[in-house]
């Protein structure tokens, strides 16, 4: 706190909790309500990666900012023979395209934050749709480099670059979709109760637990866990916060006459 250059941040929320000894609170674990789990959502970015040839055409590529469901198609990858040949009539070519198309799906419920293209080779050899995607990716990468004061780079790499352990061959590109999803707090996640009690969520209650007065309980923690650590602050925090809530309600009633 004495260092003015240091950043101190504490995220917290106030919930109605109960001290209760059960399997829920074994070994300092906690139980939370489904409602509390939703309030403790965190954003996680998942990456979907696909390798394509330079000559393959990309159709119906999703745009950054698009909202996706798990079954939504990210793009249609068209084989080189069906995207460049003129040897078939329209009907035959349509059937051939349906057979050769690859349509990877998102697999997640979230938003597309960015599409990045990493390529090995010259962009002039790319299909028009792939080159357009690569140019946009390079512009975004350059903007990020300039804004952070770093040397400008592009998505161009050599065969030292690997995708899942396999070198990226010449005239091939990796397309990476960055999909951000919201994940509620669940079993196995860590939380801190009362500013100091580290705990692991052992159960997300799919049922309602209430006080005698009918107030819904969002957190269950063991009183034995507090005694073992020889601290009194959880009791002070709990009683003081409850008292302040009562006082606030009474003060509003007085103010409104």
C-alpha positions in Angstrom: 0.0 0.0 0.0 2.9 2.4 0.6 4.1 2.0 -3.0 2.1 4.5 -5.2 3.2 2.6 -8.4 1.7 -0.7 -7.2 -1.8 -1.7 -8.4 -4.1 -3.1 -5.7 -7.3 -4.7 -6.8 -9.9 -6.7 -4.9 -13.0 -8.0 -6.6 -15.8 -9.1 -4.2 -19.5 -9.6 -3.8 -21.8 -9.8 -0.8 -23.9 -12.9 -0.5 -26.0 -14.5 2.3 -23.9 -17.3 3.7 -24.4 -20.0 6.4 -22.0 -22.0 8.6 -22.9 -25.6 8.3 -20.9 -28.9 8.9 -21.7 -31.5 6.3 -20.2 -33.2 3.2 -20.6 -29.9 1.5 -17.9 -28.3 3.7 -15.5 -31.2 4.1 -11.8 -30.2 4.1 -12.6 -26.5 3.9 -14.7 -26.8 0.7 -17.8 -24.7 0.0 -21.2 -25.1 -1.6 -22.6 -22.3 -3.7 -26.0 -21.7 -5.3 -26.6 -21.8 -9.0 -27.4 -18.1 -8.8 -24.0 -17.3 -7.2 -22.3 -19.4 -9.8 -23.9 -17.3 -12.6 -22.8 -14.1 -10.8 -19.2 -15.4 -10.7 -19.0 -15.9 -14.5 -15.6 -15.6 -16.1 -14.7 -15.1 -19.7 -12.5 -17.8 -21.4 -11.2 -17.7 -24.9 -11.1 -21.0 -26.8 -9.1 -21.4 -30.1 -10.4 -23.5 -33.0 -7.6 -24.1 -35.5 -7.7 -25.4 -39.1 -5.0 -25.9 -41.7 -5.9 -25.3 -45.4 -4.0 -25.2 -48.7 -3.4 -21.9 -50.4 -5.6 -22.8 -53.3 -8.6 -23.8 -51.2 -11.5 -21.4 -51.3 -13.2 -20.3 -48.1 -16.9 -19.6 -48.2 -19.3 -18.1 -45.6 -16.6 -17.3 -43.1 -18.1 -16.0 -39.8 -17.2 -12.4 -39.0 -15.6 -11.1 -35.8 -18.2 -10.1 -33.3 -20.6 -12.9 -34.4 -22.5 -14.8 -31.8 -22.2 -18.6 -32.2 -24.0 -21.7 -30.9 -22.1 -25.0 -30.8 -23.6 -26.2 -34.1 -22.9 -23.0 -36.1 -20.6 -23.4 -39.1 -17.4 -21.3 -38.9 -16.6 -21.5 -42.6 -16.9 -23.8 -45.7 -13.6 -25.1 -47.0 -13.8 -25.8 -50.7 -11.3 -28.2 -52.3 -9.0 -26.8 -55.0 -10.5 -28.9 -57.8 -14.0 -27.7 -57.3 -13.1 -24.1 -56.7 -11.0 -23.7 -59.9 -12.2 -26.2 -62.4 -14.5 -25.3 -65.3 -14.7 -28.9 -66.6 -18.2 -29.6 -65.1 -21.6 -28.2 -65.7 -23.4 -26.3 -62.9 -25.4 -29.3 -61.6 -22.4 -31.6 -61.5 -20.2 -29.0 -60.0 -22.8 -28.3 -57.3 -22.9 -32.0 -56.3 -19.2 -32.2 -56.4 -18.9 -29.2 -54.1 -21.3 -30.7 -51.6 -19.2 -33.8 -51.5 -15.9 -32.0 -51.1 -16.8 -29.2 -48.8 -15.7 -29.2 -45.2 -17.8 -27.3 -42.8 -16.2 -27.1 -39.3 -18.5 -26.1 -36.5 -17.8 -23.8 -33.5 -18.4 -26.3 -30.7 -18.9 -23.5 -28.3 -21.6 -21.0 -27.3 -19.8 -17.6 -27.4 -18.6 -14.7 -29.5 -15.9 -14.6 -32.2 -13.3 -12.1 -31.0 -10.7 -12.5 -33.7 -9.7 -14.6 -36.8 -6.0 -15.0 -37.2 -4.2 -16.4 -40.3 -0.7 -17.9 -40.0 0.8 -18.8 -43.4 3.9 -20.3 -44.9 4.5 -18.9 -48.4 3.7 -15.9 -50.5 0.2 -14.5 -50.3 0.0 -14.0 -54.1 -0.4 -17.8 -54.3 -3.5 -17.8 -52.2 -7.1 -18.1 -53.3 -8.8 -14.7 -53.3 -10.9 -15.5 -50.2 -7.9 -16.8 -48.2 -5.8 -13.8 -49.2 -8.6 -11.4 -48.1 -8.7 -13.1 -44.7 -4.9 -13.1 -44.4 -4.7 -9.4 -45.3 -7.2 -8.5 -42.7 -5.4 -10.6 -40.1 -2.1 -8.9 -41.0 -3.6 -5.4 -40.6 -5.0 -6.2 -37.2 -1.7 -7.7 -36.1 0.1 -4.5 -37.3 -2.3 -2.3 -35.4 -1.7 -4.2 -32.2 2.1 -4.0 -32.7 2.0 -0.2 -33.4 -0.2 0.5 -30.4 2.1 -1.4 -28.1 5.3 0.2 -29.6 6.6 -3.2 -30.9 8.1 -4.0 -34.3 5.4 -4.7 -36.9 5.1 -8.4 -37.8 2.7 -10.4 -40.0 1.4 -13.9 -40.1 4.2 -15.1 -42.3 6.2 -18.0 -40.9 8.6 -20.7 -42.0 8.6 -24.4 -41.5 9.8 -24.0 -37.9 6.2 -23.1 -37.0 4.2 -26.1 -35.9 0.5 -26.9 -35.6 -0.2 -29.6 -33.0 3.5 -30.6 -33.3 3.5 -30.8 -37.1 5.5 -28.3 -39.2 3.3 -26.0 -41.3 4.2 -27.0 -44.9 4.9 -24.6 -47.7 1.8 -23.1 -49.3 -0.4 -23.9 -46.3 -2.1 -21.7 -43.8 -3.5 -22.1 -40.3 -6.7 -20.3 -39.6 -7.4 -19.6 -35.9 -10.8 -18.6 -34.6 -10.7 -17.0 -31.1 -14.1 -17.7 -29.5 -14.8 -16.2 -26.1 -17.3 -18.0 -23.9 -18.7 -17.2 -20.4 -18.1 -19.9 -17.8 -20.0 -19.9 -14.5 -18.2 -20.9 -11.3 -18.5 -24.6 -10.7 -17.1 -27.6 -8.9 -13.3 -27.4 -8.5 -13.1 -23.7 -8.9 -11.3 -21.7 -6.1 -12.9 -18.9 -4.2 -12.0 -16.9 -1.1 -14.6 -16.5 1.6 -14.5 -13.5 4.0 -11.4 -12.0 2.3 -9.1 -14.7 3.6 -10.6 -18.2 3.7 -9.3 -20.0 0.6 -11.8 -22.7 -0.5 -12.7 -25.0 -3.3 -16.3 -25.3 -4.6 -17.4 -28.8 -3.8 -21.0 -28.5 -4.9 -23.3 -26.2 -6.9 -26.7 -26.4 -5.2 -29.4 -27.1 -7.7 -31.9 -26.7 -4.9 -32.9 -23.8 -2.7 -31.5 -23.5 0.8 -33.1 -20.8 3.0 -32.9 -19.3 6.4 -35.7 -19.7 8.9 -37.0 -16.3 7.8 -37.0 -17.4 4.2 -33.9 -15.7 2.8 -32.1 -17.7 0.1 -28.6 -18.9 1.1 -26.0 -18.6 -1.7 -22.9 -19.9 0.2 -22.3 -22.7 2.7 -19.0 -22.8 4.6 -17.9 -24.8 7.6 -17.6 -23.1 11.0 -14.9 -25.7 11.9 -12.8 -24.3 9.1 -12.9 -20.9 10.7 -12.0 -22.2 14.2 -9.1 -24.2 12.8 -7.6 -21.0 11.4 -8.2 -19.1 14.6 -9.8 -16.0 13.1 -12.8 -14.0 14.1 -13.2 -11.7 11.1 -15.8 -13.9 9.3 -18.2 -13.5 12.3 -17.5 -9.7 12.4 -18.0 -9.4 8.7 -21.2 -11.4 8.7 -22.9 -9.8 11.6 -21.8 -6.3 10.6 -23.0 -6.6 7.0 -26.3 -8.1 8.2 -26.8 -5.2 10.7 -25.9 -2.6 8.0 -28.5 -4.1 5.7 -31.2 -3.8 8.4 -30.1 -0.2 9.3 -30.2 0.8 5.6 -33.7 -0.5 5.1 -34.9 1.3 8.3 -33.1 4.5 7.2 -34.9 4.5 3.9 -38.3 4.0 5.6 -37.5 7.0 7.9 -36.4 9.1 4.9 -39.6 8.4 3.0 -41.6 9.3 6.1 
